[in-house]
Amino acid sequence: MSMNNQGRPTQPDMAEGTVKTFTGNRALMLEEPLIFEIGAAEETGVDFEDVPETESRLGGLERNQPIGLVGLSEPETVRHYTRLSRMNYAIDLGLFPLGSCTMKHNPRLNERVARMKGFADIHPLQPVDSVQGALEVIHDLGEWLCKLTGMPAVAMSPKAGAHGELCGILAIRSALEARGDAREVILVPESAHGTNPATAAFAGYRVEDIPATPEGRVDLAALEERLGSDVAGVMITNPNTCGLFEPDMKRISDAVHAAGGLVYCDGANFNAIVGRVRPGDLGIDAMHINLHKTFSTPHGGGGPGSGPVVFSEALAPYAPLPFVEKQGDHYVLIEEETAEDHHASSFGRMVAFHGQMGMFTRALAYMMSHGADGLKQVAEDAVLNANYLLRSLEDVLDAPFGASGPCMHEALFSDKGFAEGFTTLDLAKALIDEGYHPMTMYFPLVVHGAMLVEPTETESKDALDQFIGALRSVVERAKAGDETMHGAPVHAPRRRLDETAAARKPILVWQEPEQAEAAE
Ligand SMILES: *Cc1c(COP(=O)(O)O)cnc(C)c1O
């Protein structure tokens, strides 16, 4: 490992043929150490006047040791974070092909609205009379969601897709318990998103797989055969994670209902069908909607999401509190069960307050600026773009369900045809050198070396063509057995990492290099 002029480690092995620089930088790609390595606790970027000692008002609870934060000047701080941000990939930099994630452009109009003082600077414990506008936003967004899904009730508070799943499954459990019919099993298709079985298990259910047909859809016959008095319900993603619509959804719902169970739909892929299909018409009892996917609010890196859940008549009474209700011209918050109305059997709360206000405002701004027809076009264009990609690549990449007809919003490929020893991971890493974030890999599990690509509707044909060109090029290298791929990425800020060690032995705490050595 080499050191740069400030004694910091630089890239261990630079790409062959590149000239080693004094700084360790590669042109405008700048190395950047951790903030603890550039600043020091005893330094400060600001000149303080001598602050006179004053009597403490903390009654002995004041800090008696420095907290060890480093001191940096404003330009040093700005440069540090700007340099770090340039090592990242972002939707504002380029196409983000992650399947199942719906990484689309987030219109700046939404940001503008979310930052309005009346939405951004309020507190959940403020008197309701002083936040009527905010409650109106929550209420109206809920109405949009009910209308678009054809479902009668919605819980706005769940904070992400997985949280929404838990909300829906808890409602299903409450409904079953209320009729004295506790059941033990939730059926989940093989191709399900990992959060589905995790949610069912977390809620205390035993998870059983439903197999997929060779066409990548739920095996209806196998499902019907397994249904029985121990099955609480099913969790089905539609469109599914193979990027295909489940045409048997209504028959699946009818069969589950006939066997006394309830139907949870993972609605993370609603962006492919919004305005075209109403899940309520397919017999679904509960479905979460990822506002941060379908309705274009920012996500990634664990940032705030929002996962409202819509409910059928059967499950509406069990939905969690609180609710925003319109009474005359006034918006009220229903915070407790009210015996006489439809919230009589609420299972409780998912969170302390009402949900993600910033996401609500963004999502409603998005819906209102598109209108119902515009949202339908969003779905159609997302599906069109994915099919353009599928058909432009299937002569070089194996598309296992390509013959099943058009895909929905994402295209699925396998690693069939790669040269011996070349994997989906090699291809993904080579794609980084082409300036793209890789697609979703090795998911869904039903396809070998899966590559799931979701272009979204916000990409132009030119952007798609360039991405297709890059992908064709790396696929051809993988098929020809181009050994240089094993070393990819060579142009990124970091080379290929040891993913097993990163997962098994993560180093989460920064230590002085000497300390770290001593600890080994
Ligand atoms: C994204 C996604 C989820 C989970 O949503 P989060 O908001 O990330 O918790 C669940 N199911 C599917 C199919 C998804 O794509």
The ligand as a MOL file (V3000), in Angstrom:
LIG
                    3D

  0  0  0     0  0            999 V3000
M  V30 BEGIN CTAB
M  V30 COUNTS 15 15 0 0 0
M  V30 BEGIN ATOM
M  V30 1 C -38.7100 -2.4800 -2.3410 0
M  V30 2 C -39.5260 -3.6670 -2.1520 0
M  V30 3 C -39.9690 -4.0490 -0.8680 0
M  V30 4 C -39.5350 -3.3720 0.4050 0
M  V30 5 O -39.7850 -2.0050 0.4470 0
M  V30 6 P -38.9380 -1.0460 1.4140 0
M  V30 7 O -39.5980 0.2740 1.2690 0
M  V30 8 O -37.5380 -1.0780 0.8940 0
M  V30 9 O -39.0280 -1.5940 2.8060 0
M  V30 10 C -40.8040 -5.1440 -0.7830 0
M  V30 11 N -41.1630 -5.8400 -1.8630 0
M  V30 12 C -40.7340 -5.5260 -3.1140 0
M  V30 13 C -41.1920 -6.3430 -4.2920 0
M  V30 14 C -39.8970 -4.4280 -3.2970 0
M  V30 15 O -39.4840 -4.1090 -4.5230 0
M  V30 END ATOM
M  V30 BEGIN BOND
M  V30 1 1 1 2
M  V30 2 1 2 3
M  V30 3 2 2 14
M  V30 4 1 3 4
M  V30 5 2 3 10
M  V30 6 1 4 5
M  V30 7 1 5 6
M  V30 8 2 6 7
M  V30 9 1 6 8
M  V30 10 1 6 9
M  V30 11 1 10 11
M  V30 12 2 11 12
M  V30 13 1 12 13
M  V30 14 1 12 14
M  V30 15 1 14 15
M  V30 END BOND
M  V30 END CTAB
M  END
